[in-house]
Amino acid sequence: GTVTLEELSARARSSAAPCLVMPQLGVTPDGEELLVDLEGLGLLAIGGSEPEGTAIVHALAVGLSSCELASSAQLIGVGVDPGAFLDHPHAHVAADVAEALQTARTLAGSMSGLERSTFELRARRTGGETWDPVVVLVASGADRCGVDRCEVDELVALSRTPGIAVVIAGVLPEATW
């Protein structure tokens, strides 16, 4: 028989969404939206000029804050205009990278010891937890605002934790993306 949209919607609401932080990063040459799974990337460095990198980080903050799937994500901004978070219920504005690192570690909680990806845990509904992601958005890059070497190393290490993504405006040789 035929399934109505209402019936399909009810069933879909009980399904787990494995990718919660997948904002639009840009547009492909043929005009298609380019979406990125920030958790899957771990550490994303945005090159280009300082105004361009900062604008892209702000755009990602707006994209995440306005996405229904990301409504449970913890968003931490450094140098990000608080208005870019659109009153997201889990947005945090950190004064500096050190504060963002501490907040991210606290919010990540038990995810720091995971051996499996949060994608797999969410897709399989493992452990009865939702494994809410943490995204650290740094609008002024390490090459431009004096983020010290120790903080860069900590951001890189943090980005390797399941469930945590780091986006930084600026050139960062340690970033694979």
C-alpha positions as CSV (number, residue, x, y, z in Angstrom):
1,G,0.0,0.0,0.0
2,T,0.8,3.6,0.0
3,V,2.6,5.3,2.9
4,T,1.6,8.8,3.7
5,L,4.1,11.6,4.5
6,E,2.8,11.7,8.1
7,E,3.4,8.0,8.6
8,L,6.9,8.2,7.0
9,S,7.7,11.3,9.2
10,A,6.7,9.5,12.4
11,R,9.0,6.6,11.5
12,A,11.8,8.9,10.5
13,R,11.7,10.7,13.9
14,S,12.6,7.5,15.7
15,S,15.6,6.9,13.4
16,A,19.1,7.9,14.6
17,A,20.9,10.5,12.4
18,P,24.6,9.5,12.4
19,C,25.9,12.8,11.0
20,L,24.7,15.7,13.1
21,V,27.2,18.4,12.2
22,M,27.2,18.5,8.4
23,P,27.0,22.1,7.3
24,Q,27.4,23.6,3.8
25,L,31.0,24.6,3.3
26,G,30.5,26.0,-0.2
27,V,29.3,25.2,-3.7
28,T,30.9,22.9,-6.3
29,P,31.9,24.3,-9.8
30,D,28.6,22.8,-11.2
31,G,26.5,24.6,-8.6
32,E,25.9,21.8,-6.1
33,E,26.1,22.3,-2.4
34,L,29.3,21.0,-0.8
35,L,28.5,19.6,2.6
36,V,31.1,18.4,5.1
37,D,30.9,16.0,8.0
38,L,32.9,18.0,10.5
39,E,33.2,15.1,12.9
40,G,34.6,12.9,10.2
41,L,37.2,15.5,9.2
42,G,38.2,16.1,12.8
43,L,40.4,19.2,12.0
44,L,39.5,21.6,9.2
45,A,41.8,24.6,8.6
46,I,40.3,27.4,6.4
47,G,43.1,29.0,4.3
48,G,42.9,32.2,2.4
49,S,42.9,35.8,3.7
50,E,42.0,36.6,7.3
51,P,38.7,38.2,6.3
52,E,37.8,35.2,4.1
53,G,38.7,32.6,6.7
54,T,36.8,34.4,9.5
55,A,33.8,34.8,7.2
56,I,33.7,31.1,6.4
57,V,34.0,30.1,10.1
58,H,31.1,32.5,10.9
59,A,29.1,31.0,8.0
60,L,29.7,27.5,9.4
61,A,28.5,28.7,12.9
62,V,25.3,30.1,11.3
63,G,24.8,26.9,9.2
64,L,25.3,24.7,12.3
65,S,23.1,26.9,14.5
66,S,20.2,26.8,12.0
67,C,20.3,23.0,11.3
68,E,17.7,20.9,13.0
69,L,20.1,17.9,13.1
70,A,22.7,20.0,14.9
71,S,20.3,21.2,17.6
72,S,21.9,19.0,20.2
73,A,25.5,19.7,19.2
74,Q,27.7,21.7,21.5
75,L,29.1,24.7,19.6
76,I,32.1,26.6,21.0
77,G,33.3,29.8,19.4
78,V,36.6,31.7,19.7
79,G,36.5,35.0,18.0
80,V,33.0,34.2,16.6
81,D,30.4,36.9,16.8
82,P,27.8,35.5,19.3
83,G,25.0,36.5,16.8
84,A,26.3,33.9,14.4
85,F,25.0,31.2,16.8
86,L,21.4,32.4,16.3
87,D,20.5,31.7,19.9
88,H,21.5,28.1,19.6
89,P,20.7,26.4,22.9
90,H,24.1,24.8,23.2
91,A,26.4,27.7,22.0
92,H,29.3,28.8,24.1
93,V,31.5,31.8,23.4
94,A,35.1,31.3,24.7
95,A,37.4,34.3,25.4
96,D,40.4,32.4,24.0
97,V,41.6,29.0,22.8
98,A,42.6,27.8,26.3
99,E,39.0,28.4,27.5
100,A,37.6,26.7,24.4
101,L,39.8,23.7,25.0
102,Q,38.7,23.4,28.6
103,T,35.0,23.7,27.7
104,A,35.3,21.1,24.9
105,R,37.0,18.6,27.2
106,T,34.3,19.1,29.8
107,L,31.5,18.8,27.3
108,A,33.0,15.8,25.5
109,G,33.0,13.8,28.8
110,S,33.0,10.1,28.1
111,M,33.6,10.5,24.4
112,S,37.3,11.0,25.1
113,G,37.7,7.3,25.9
114,L,35.8,5.9,22.9
115,E,37.3,3.4,20.6
116,R,34.5,3.5,18.0
117,S,33.4,6.6,16.1
118,T,30.3,8.5,17.2
119,F,29.0,7.9,13.7
120,E,28.9,4.2,14.4
121,L,27.6,4.6,17.9
122,R,24.7,6.8,16.7
123,A,23.9,4.7,13.7
124,R,23.7,1.6,15.9
125,R,22.1,3.4,18.8
126,T,24.8,2.0,21.1
127,G,24.7,2.6,24.8
128,G,21.5,4.5,25.0
129,E,23.3,7.8,24.7
130,T,23.0,10.3,21.8
131,W,26.8,11.1,21.6
132,D,26.2,14.8,21.0
133,P,29.1,16.3,19.0
134,V,31.3,19.1,20.1
135,V,32.4,21.6,17.5
136,V,35.1,24.2,18.3
137,L,35.1,27.1,15.8
138,V,38.2,29.4,15.9
139,A,37.6,32.5,13.8
140,S,41.1,33.9,14.0
141,G,43.7,31.4,12.9
142,A,46.9,30.2,14.5
143,D,48.9,32.0,11.9
144,R,47.2,35.3,12.5
145,C,46.2,35.8,16.2
146,G,49.0,34.5,18.3
147,V,47.5,31.1,19.2
148,D,50.6,29.5,20.8
149,R,52.3,26.3,19.7
150,C,51.0,24.4,22.8
151,E,47.4,25.4,22.0
152,V,47.8,24.3,18.4
153,D,49.0,20.9,19.5
154,E,46.1,20.6,21.9
155,L,43.6,21.6,19.2
156,V,45.1,18.9,16.9
157,A,44.9,16.3,19.7
158,L,41.4,17.3,20.6
159,S,40.3,16.9,17.0
160,R,41.3,13.3,17.1
161,T,38.8,12.6,19.9
162,P,35.6,10.9,18.7
163,G,32.7,13.3,18.6
164,I,34.8,16.4,18.5
165,A,35.5,18.6,15.5
166,V,37.8,21.7,15.3
167,V,37.5,24.3,12.6
168,I,40.2,27.0,12.5
169,A,40.5,30.0,10.2
170,G,44.1,30.0,8.9
171,V,46.8,27.9,7.6
172,L,47.6,25.0,9.9
173,P,50.1,22.4,8.5
174,E,48.9,19.8,10.9
175,A,45.4,19.8,9.4
176,T,44.7,17.1,6.9
177,W,41.7,19.1,5.6
